[in-house]
Amino acid sequence: MKVKCVICDGINDIADFSALAKKLRNRPIHTYMCEECSDRILIKTEARLSTGQFHFIKGPINEEKEF
């Protein structure tokens, strides 16, 4: 299966029956990112985390209210 990276627009081949290929086929909202771009983002994120200025912001908590 040919896939295109969303960041660098590089075209890569992945196995047709891999879990990633199945996820990309069945759920079009999922996107593919090549190893190069994934590693680059990981390194930059770790650098931001090490500064102490970076905080993960959690989304709103959905609590079901009882009536």
C-alpha angles and dihedrals in degrees: 000000000000116000133183124221112237093217108040098019090230116155117228136175122235128181112276094228100042121120091247092054091050091050092050092048097047099040113038092187089072113090133205124238121186122235093253093056092041091053092046091053091045092053093048092047092050090050091053092047092052092057092064091226095096121087129179110235114216119215124242116294113242107214120179111230119217117229 
